[in-house]
């Protein structure tokens, strides 16, 4: 059982787990950034890989849950976690150094105006792991319903202009409770 599961945090998505070894290789490039981190399921999973993680969310209650989960972690080889409270949708976005992150993680969050900023944060040789709901998610009766929070068909790769898309999948996820998502791994060439 993972540390996250022991502390009531959902396990990371199957897409994250499929690319965990690639994510691990970014440690020498820079820290990992988890945007709209929520309770921190991907923050903790990345730290458990030994990565230093900066986790950003606007919800103080979710960040408190992440802090409590972090303090109870048993994995002593885990990387560090820095927490920042910020509303990503209130301009301007947080003042983060461009090209300073080895990896940027975005899961179950979509705010299209941020894509240029998100891309700018990925360092040369770094990656972006992005997974969020498509319009087909509505059929499952849970998750976002509003159009601005749902991807259209093959929309996710079209939102990127600087990064190279290496993997793109769309449809039912391989999670224990499948969702209908778009899933992308993109990189910035060295």
NORGI-V46083 format. One line per field, one symbol per residue. ss: DSSP state (h for helix, s for strand, l for the rest). A space follows every 50 residues. Layout:
ss: ???
This chain:
ss: llhhhhlllllllhhhhhlhhhhhllllllssssslllllhhhhhhhhll llsssssllhhhhhhhhhhhhlllllllllssssslllllllllllllll sssssssllllhhhhhhhhhhssssssssssssshhhhhhllllllhhhl slllhhhhlllllssssssssslllllllsssssssslll
